Amino acid sequence: MLYVLSVFLFVAVVAAGNLYLGFATATALGRGPQRWARGFCRTKPNDDAIAPPPFGDWGASSASDALPSDALPKETDATEPPSKPAVSREWKEAVEDIRRHAGEHRDRLLDIDEKARLSSKNDDTEGITESATQCAAELVQAGRDYIKQQASNVSRIETLQKEHGDVGALGEGVKKQAERALQTTQKAVDQMDELDLTTAGLEDYCRQLLQETGDQIEHCQEYREALDDTLAQAQLRETAHDADDGDVAEEEEDEMTRLGRELGVRHSVALALKRTLARHTERGAATPLTLAAVDLDEFSSVNDRHGHKVADRILCQFEELVTCLARDGGEAHPASGQQYWIAFDGIAEAEAIVAIERVRQTMERTRFQHQGGGIRVTVSAAVVEASEGADPRTMGKRLLGLVQEAKRLGRNRTLQLDGALPVPVPVPAPNLGVETKVIMV
């Protein structure tokens, strides 16, 4: 009896040892009992229910399998290029602030320009000298203040680039624009610092002062337009991110940039033209689409003779007039500082001509008054009816070509196409009831 009991204990000990050795080996190989249990408790992605794995799949070999699926880092396929994510709110706010800063600096320059022009009309040489040197000092101080602001803007963009890598080329573009603004302003400040009234003479000193002020005003305007294009690109990316279609966003960004540069208009206008024509093609030829462009004639002479501030006031009147076309079914977009493109969606060419002629006749019969003198400003315009499947590049070139032809023929007129030939539009009678008016600027 004792012998049997001894044999039984010996067999039990050997079996237990073998079993322990087997489990230890299996665990080391990732196939132990814990692995088995985890396989049946694995959570499916986006599913709270617990379910066994598919036949033959016993889960992953990592200890992280014990965590819920939503607590694990998301795996990405390295072979797929990442789509451009939405631009951060902080970054867009930064760009909008930079644009606002450029506008505020431009307003400050406009005041200096107006003051310098008024001083040049003074009959007292001593008074002109005093006023001119004061304007020069204000111009230099405004430039130095703006330089500090731009340096801060560059630093802010660099910080956001580190915190939000999503902006990519857009962020780098804004940074370069801010750096260019800083360098341009610094150069202007240096030139004014070097300008000596005694050496240059009063006449050249005043001329140089107005030249530098005007150049900086124009630079600020170009800077703001570039930032507008950047914000339009950011909006594109955000819309595509919401729709989970980053490839389309990148394609539209590239097309917008190419088309804008080729036509010499703001990129946002090029995009609006492309999308308008795409909608027209989807609807078919049954719904008309008419495109138009209006451009102020010889407006640079207004800047030169009366100053940028007076020109700005006239531009505001023109912008308000064109924007009112929205009430007639038109959608207006600023193509440049003095040119607008308008899309009349669902409106035939004859009706669009009436709206454009109202703009032209209103500008023709408006007398802008400044310091007792009158300023006459006219408009050249073009109207083109879009065909189904029209290419935005072709339509844009037609508009620009007609506007240039209207200017070549003497300005202050609207042209349309008769086949392939540019012809004057029939002037609506009785002249649309536009009355002569006087506006003080």
C-alpha positions in Angstrom: 0.0 0.0 0.0 2.8 2.4 0.9 4.5 1.4 -2.3 1.4 2.3 -4.5 1.0 5.6 -2.7 4.7 6.5 -3.3 4.4 5.7 -7.0 1.2 7.9 -7.3 2.9 10.9 -5.6 5.9 10.5 -7.9 3.8 10.5 -11.0 1.8 13.5 -9.8 4.9 15.5 -9.1 6.4 14.7 -12.5 3.1 15.7 -14.2 2.8 18.9 -12.3 6.4 19.8 -13.3 5.8 19.1 -16.9 2.6 21.1 -16.9 4.4 24.1 -15.3 7.3 23.9 -17.7 4.8 23.8 -20.7 2.8 26.8 -19.5 6.0 28.8 -18.8 7.3 28.0 -22.3 4.0 28.9 -23.9 3.8 32.2 -22.1 7.3 33.1 -23.1 6.3 32.5 -26.7 3.1 34.6 -26.4 0.7 31.7 -26.4 0.0 31.2 -22.8 -3.4 31.2 -21.0 -3.4 35.0 -20.5 -3.1 35.3 -24.3 -6.0 32.9 -24.8 -8.2 34.8 -22.4 -7.4 38.1 -24.0 -8.3 36.8 -27.4 -11.9 36.2 -26.4 -12.3 39.5 -24.5 -10.9 41.7 -27.4 -13.2 44.7 -28.3 -14.0 45.3 -31.9 -13.3 48.8 -33.3 -16.2 51.2 -32.8 -18.2 48.5 -31.0 -18.8 48.2 -27.3 -19.9 44.6 -27.5 -17.5 41.9 -26.4 -17.1 39.2 -29.1 -14.7 36.4 -29.8 -12.1 37.0 -32.5 -12.5 35.4 -36.0 -11.5 31.8 -36.3 -7.8 31.4 -36.3 -7.1 35.0 -35.0 -6.1 35.1 -31.4 -5.4 38.8 -31.1 -2.1 40.7 -31.0 1.0 39.7 -29.2 1.3 42.9 -27.3 0.4 43.5 -23.6 -1.5 46.6 -24.8 -4.4 44.3 -25.9 -5.6 44.4 -22.4 -6.6 48.1 -22.9 -9.9 49.2 -24.5 -9.5 49.9 -28.2 -10.3 53.6 -27.9 -7.4 54.0 -25.4 -4.9 52.7 -27.9 -3.0 55.0 -30.3 -4.5 54.9 -33.8 -2.4 53.0 -36.4 -1.8 54.8 -39.7 -0.7 53.4 -43.0 2.7 54.9 -43.7 2.1 54.3 -47.5 -0.9 56.7 -47.6 0.0 60.4 -47.8 -1.7 62.3 -44.9 -4.5 64.7 -46.0 -4.1 68.3 -45.1 -5.9 68.8 -41.7 -8.0 71.8 -40.8 -6.2 75.0 -40.0 -6.2 75.8 -36.3 -8.5 78.6 -35.1 -5.5 80.3 -33.4 -3.6 80.4 -36.7 -6.5 82.0 -38.6 -6.9 84.6 -35.8 -3.2 85.4 -36.1 -3.5 86.0 -39.9 -6.6 88.1 -39.4 -4.7 90.2 -36.7 -1.8 90.7 -39.1 -4.2 91.8 -41.8 -5.8 94.2 -39.4 -2.3 95.6 -38.4 -1.5 96.2 -42.0 -4.8 98.1 -42.4 -4.2 100.2 -39.4 -0.7 101.1 -40.6 -2.1 102.0 -44.0 -4.6 104.3 -42.4 -1.8 106.0 -40.5 0.1 106.4 -43.8 -2.9 107.9 -45.5 -3.1 110.6 -42.8 0.5 111.4 -43.3 0.1 111.5 -47.1 -2.8 113.9 -46.9 -1.0 116.2 -44.4 2.1 116.3 -46.7 0.0 117.2 -49.7 -1.8 119.9 -47.9 1.5 121.4 -46.7 2.9 121.5 -50.2 0.2 123.9 -51.2 1.3 126.4 -48.5 2.6 129.7 -49.9 4.9 130.1 -47.0 8.3 128.3 -47.6 9.0 128.2 -43.9 5.6 126.7 -43.2 6.2 124.0 -45.9 9.6 123.2 -44.5 8.2 122.8 -41.0 5.3 120.7 -42.1 7.3 118.5 -44.4 9.9 117.7 -41.7 7.2 116.9 -39.3 5.5 114.5 -41.8 8.9 112.9 -42.4 9.4 112.4 -38.7 5.8 110.9 -38.4 6.5 108.6 -41.4 9.7 107.3 -39.8 8.0 106.8 -36.4 5.1 105.0 -38.0 7.6 102.8 -39.8 9.5 101.9 -36.7 6.2 101.1 -34.8 5.2 98.9 -37.7 8.6 97.1 -37.8 8.2 96.2 -34.1 4.7 94.9 -34.8 5.9 92.8 -37.8 8.7 91.4 -35.8 6.1 90.3 -33.2 3.9 88.9 -36.0 6.8 86.8 -37.3 7.5 85.5 -33.8 3.9 84.6 -33.4 3.7 82.7 -36.6 6.9 80.8 -35.8 5.4 79.8 -32.4 2.2 78.6 -34.0 4.2 76.7 -36.6 5.8 74.7 -33.8 2.5 74.2 -31.9 0.3 73.6 -35.0 2.3 71.9 -37.7 -0.9 71.5 -39.7 -0.5 74.9 -41.4 2.5 73.8 -43.4 3.1 75.8 -46.5 0.4 78.3 -45.6 2.2 79.2 -42.4 5.5 79.5 -44.1 3.9 81.8 -46.7 2.5 84.1 -44.1 5.8 84.2 -42.3 7.6 85.2 -45.5 5.0 87.9 -46.2 5.5 89.3 -42.7 9.3 89.2 -43.1 9.0 91.0 -46.5 6.8 93.6 -45.0 9.3 94.1 -42.2 12.2 94.4 -44.7 10.4 96.8 -47.0 9.4 99.1 -44.1 12.9 99.0 -42.7 14.3 100.0 -46.1 11.8 102.9 -46.3 12.7 104.1 -42.8 16.5 104.0 -43.6 15.9 106.0 -46.8 14.0 108.7 -44.9 16.6 108.8 -42.2 19.3 109.4 -44.8 17.2 112.1 -46.6 18.6 115.5 -45.7 16.5 118.7 -46.4 19.6 120.9 -46.8 21.2 118.6 -49.3 18.1 117.6 -51.3 16.4 120.9 -51.3 12.8 121.5 -50.3 11.2 120.4 -53.6 13.0 117.1 -53.9 12.5 116.5 -50.1 8.7 116.9 -50.5 8.7 114.8 -53.6 10.7 112.0 -51.9 8.4 112.1 -48.9 5.3 111.6 -51.0 7.0 108.9 -53.0 8.0 106.9 -49.9 4.6 107.3 -48.3 2.8 106.2 -51.5 5.1 103.2 -51.9 4.4 102.1 -48.4 0.6 102.5 -48.8 0.7 100.4 -52.0 2.8 97.8 -50.2 0.3 97.6 -47.4 -2.6 97.1 -49.8 -0.7 94.3 -51.7 0.1 92.7 -48.3 -3.5 92.7 -47.2 -4.6 91.2 -50.6 -2.0 88.4 -50.2 -3.3 87.7 -46.7 -6.9 87.6 -48.1 -5.7 84.9 -50.5 -4.1 83.0 -47.6 -7.3 83.1 -45.6 -9.2 81.8 -48.7 -6.8 78.9 -48.9 -7.3 78.2 -45.2 -11.1 78.2 -45.8 -10.6 75.7 -48.6 -8.6 73.4 -46.4 -11.1 73.6 -43.6 -14.0 72.8 -45.8 -12.2 69.9 -47.3 -11.3 68.6 -43.9 -14.9 68.7 -42.7 -15.8 66.7 -45.8 -12.8 64.4 -45.3 -11.5 65.2 -48.8 -8.0 66.5 -48.5 -6.9 65.6 -52.0 -9.6 67.9 -53.5 -8.5 70.7 -51.2 -4.9 70.4 -52.4 -6.0 70.3 -56.0 -8.2 73.3 -55.6 -5.5 75.3 -53.8 -3.0 74.6 -56.6 -5.6 75.5 -59.3 -6.6 78.6 -57.5 -3.0 79.8 -57.3 -2.1 79.0 -60.9 -5.3 80.6 -62.3 -5.0 83.7 -60.1 -1.4 84.3 -61.2 -2.1 83.7 -64.8 -5.1 86.1 -64.9 -3.4 88.6 -62.6 -6.3 88.6 -60.1 -6.8 87.6 -56.5 -6.7 83.9 -56.0 -10.0 83.9 -54.2 -11.6 85.4 -57.3 -10.1 82.7 -59.5 -11.6 80.1 -57.2 -15.0 81.8 -57.2 -15.0 81.8 -61.0 -14.0 78.2 -61.2 -16.8 77.1 -58.8 -19.4 79.3 -60.4 -18.7 77.8 -63.8 -18.7 74.3 -62.3 -22.2 74.8 -60.9 -23.4 76.2 -64.2 -22.1 73.1 -66.0 -23.9 70.8 -63.5 -27.2 72.5 -64.0 -27.0 72.6 -67.7 -27.5 75.3 -70.3 -31.2 75.8 -69.3 -30.1 78.2 -66.5 -28.1 81.2 -67.8 -24.9 82.5 -66.3 -23.5 85.9 -67.2 -20.0 87.2 -66.1 -19.0 90.8 -65.9 -16.0 92.9 -65.0 -15.9 96.6 -64.1 -12.6 98.6 -63.9 -12.0 102.2 -62.9 -10.3 104.3 -65.7 -6.9 105.9 -65.2 -7.4 105.7 -61.4 -3.7 106.0 -60.7 -3.9 109.6 -61.7 -6.3 110.3 -58.9 -3.7 108.9 -56.4 -1.0 111.1 -58.0 -3.0 114.3 -58.1 -5.2 114.1 -55.0 -3.5 111.6 -52.7 -4.3 108.1 -51.6 -6.8 109.1 -49.0 -9.1 110.9 -51.5 -8.6 107.9 -53.9 -9.6 105.6 -51.0 -12.9 107.5 -50.5 -13.7 107.2 -54.1 -12.9 103.5 -54.1 -15.3 103.1 -51.2 -18.1 104.7 -53.2 -17.3 102.5 -56.1 -17.2 99.4 -54.0 -20.6 100.2 -52.4 -22.1 100.7 -55.8 -20.8 97.4 -57.1 -21.8 95.5 -54.0 -25.4 96.8 -54.5 -25.5 94.5 -57.6 -26.1 91.6 -55.2 -29.6 93.0 -54.9 -30.0 92.4 -58.6 -28.8 88.8 -58.3 -25.1 89.5 -58.8 -22.2 88.2 -56.8 -19.3 90.7 -56.7 -15.7 89.8 -56.0 -12.8 92.3 -55.8 -10.3 91.2 -58.5 -7.8 93.9 -57.7 -7.8 97.3 -56.0 -9.9 99.0 -58.6 -11.5 96.1 -60.5 -14.4 93.9 -59.7 -15.8 90.7 -61.2 -19.5 90.0 -61.0 -21.3 86.7 -61.6 -25.0 86.9 -62.5 -26.1 83.4 -61.8 -29.5 82.6 -63.4 -29.6 86.0 -65.2 -29.4 86.4 -68.9 -26.9 88.7 -70.6 -29.4 91.4 -71.5 -30.5 91.8 -67.8 -26.8 91.8 -66.6 -26.0 94.6 -69.1 -28.7 96.8 -67.5 -27.1 96.3 -64.1 -23.5 96.9 -65.3 -24.7 100.0 -67.3 -26.3 101.3 -64.1 -22.9 101.2 -62.4 -21.1 102.8 -65.4 -23.7 105.6 -65.8 -23.7 106.3 -62.0 -19.9 106.7 -61.9 -20.1 108.9 -65.1 -22.6 111.2 -63.5 -21.1 111.5 -60.1 -18.9 114.5 -59.4 -16.5 114.0 -56.6 -15.5 117.3 -54.9 -12.3 117.9 -53.1 -11.0 121.2 -51.9 -13.1 123.1 -54.3 -12.1 121.1 -57.3 -14.0 118.4 -59.1 -12.8 114.8 -59.8 -14.3 112.8 -62.7 -14.0 109.0 -62.5 -15.3 106.7 -65.2 -15.6 102.9 -65.6 -14.8 100.5 -68.4 -16.8 97.2 -68.3 -17.2 93.9 -70.0 -20.1 91.4 -70.1 -19.8 87.8 -71.3 -22.5 85.1 -71.3 -21.0 81.7 -70.2 -21.6 78.6 -72.3 -22.1 75.2 -70.8 -18.8 73.6 -69.8 -16.9 76.9 -70.2 -13.3 76.9 -69.0 -12.6 79.4 -66.2 -9.2 80.3 -67.8 -10.9 81.1 -71.1 -13.7 83.0 -69.5 -11.3 85.1 -67.4 -9.2 86.0 -70.4 -12.3 87.0 -72.4 -13.3 89.4 -69.6 -9.9 90.9 -69.2 -9.5 91.2 -73.0 -12.9 93.0 -73.3 -12.0 95.4 -70.5 -8.7 96.3 -72.1 -10.4 96.8 -75.5 -13.0 99.1 -73.9 -10.1 101.2 -72.5 -8.3 101.2 -75.9 -11.5 102.5 -77.6 -11.7 105.5 -75.3 -12.8 104.2 -71.9 -16.1 104.8 -70.2 -18.0 102.1 -72.1 -19.2 98.5 -71.8 -18.4 95.8 -74.4 -19.8 92.4 -75.1 -19.0 89.7 -77.6 -20.8 89.4 -80.9 -19.5 86.0 -81.9 -15.8 86.5 -81.4 -15.9 90.3 -82.0 -16.1 92.9 -79.2 -18.9 95.3 -79.7 -20.5 98.1 -77.6 -23.6 97.0 -75.7 -26.9 98.6 -76.6 -27.3 101.5 -74.1 -30.6 100.9 -72.2 -33.1 103.7 -72.6 -34.1 106.0 -71.0 -30.6 106.0 -69.4 -31.9 104.0 -66.4 -33.0 107.1 -64.6 -29.5 107.8 -63.2 -29.2 111.4 -61.9 -26.2 113.6 -61.5 -25.0 113.9 -57.9 -22.1 115.5 -56.0 -20.1 113.7 -53.3 -17.5 115.4 -51.1 -14.3 113.5 -50.7 
